[in-house]
């Protein structure tokens, strides 16, 4: 690869920290030593993408919604107190917000979005967290 192409390649991949690039280099080294080609890797990736896409189509995403006690329209669950734009002035971690523009009822929660989703069975706990 010519220096100009190396620079262009590095600019394209600069969003990935070096650890990710090292992982890819290790992956590439392992599979090519086992006799696979870059074409085999591309085929594998395309097969995996198709499998993932098929699974996504099988199970449509269920939005986390709750019925508003004021107007009986849908409420959406949002995170609060995570940055300066979402400060509520209290210890709330999430809020149910009515999506009806005429109502806009809000119900603040001390539980995080993840905790609420876990209780609702719509979120898998990260097994790597302590």
N, C-alpha and C positions, 0 to 999 in steps of 0.2 A: 504494500500500500504506500502510495506517495505521501510525503509530508502534508501536502494540501488536503488530501483525502482523510488522513489521520486527524487533522485539525477539525475538519467538517464532521467526521464521525464523533469526535469527542464533544463537539458543541451539541450535536443531536442527543447524545447520551448523558449530558451533564446533569440532568435531573435525577439520575440514579446515583446514590452514594456508592463509594468504592466497594463496600461489602456486597452489594447486590451484583456488581459487575464481577467480583471475585467468585461469587456463587455460580454465576453463569459460566465463567471460565472453567470452574471445577466440573460442572455438569457436562459441558462440551468435551472436556478432556476424558471424563469417565466413559461417556457413550461412544466417542470416536475410538478409544482404545478397545472397546468391546466390538468394534467392527461396523458401527452404524455411521451413516453419512449425514451431511447437513440436510439432505433431502428427506432422509428417514426422520430426522428431528422435526422438520417442517410438517411432514405428514402426521406425526404424533401430535403436534400442537394443534393442527387443524381438526384432528379426531377429537381431542379433548375439548376444544371450543364447541364443536357440534354437540358433544355429550352434555356439556354445561348448558348450552342454549336449549336443548331438548328438555332438560330437567326444569329450566325456568319456565318454559311454556306449559309443562305439565302442571306446575303448581303456581297459579297466579298469586302474586303478592297480596296479602290481606292487610289493608291499612289498619293501623291501630285507631279505632274510633270508639266513641262513647256517645250516648244520647244525652243531649243537653236537657237538664231538668227544667229549664225555663221555657224552651220553645220546641223541644223534642227533635231538633235537627242534630246533625253530626258535630262532634267536637273532635279536635285534633290535639295530640299530645306533643308538647314542645319542651325543650330544655330552657331553663332560666338560670340566671346568676353564673353564667359561664364566661362572660366577657362584659366589657363596659356597656355594650348595647342591650344586654338582657338583664340588667340589674333590677331587682324588685324591691330592695330595701328590707328584705327579710331573709329567712334561712331556706326559702323554697328552692327545690332542685328541679321542679318541672311544673307545668301548668297545662290544664285542659282548657282549650280555647274554642268557643263556639264558632263554627264557620259561617253561621248566618250573620250577614252584615248588619241586620236590624237588631240582633240580640247581642252578640259579642260577649256572652257570659264567660267569665274566667273562674277556674277552680284551681287554686295553688296547692301543690303537694310538697311534703317534706321528703318524699321518696324520689329517687332519680328515675329517669325514663327507663333505664335498664332494669331497675328493680320492679317497676310496674310491668314491664314486658315479661320479666321472668315469672311474675305471679300469674300473668295472663297466658303463659306458656308459648309466647311468641318470640322468645329470644333464648339463644343457647348461651350458657355460661362459658366464658373463656377458660378453657381447661389449663392454660398456661399461667393464669394469674394466681397469685398466692392469696 
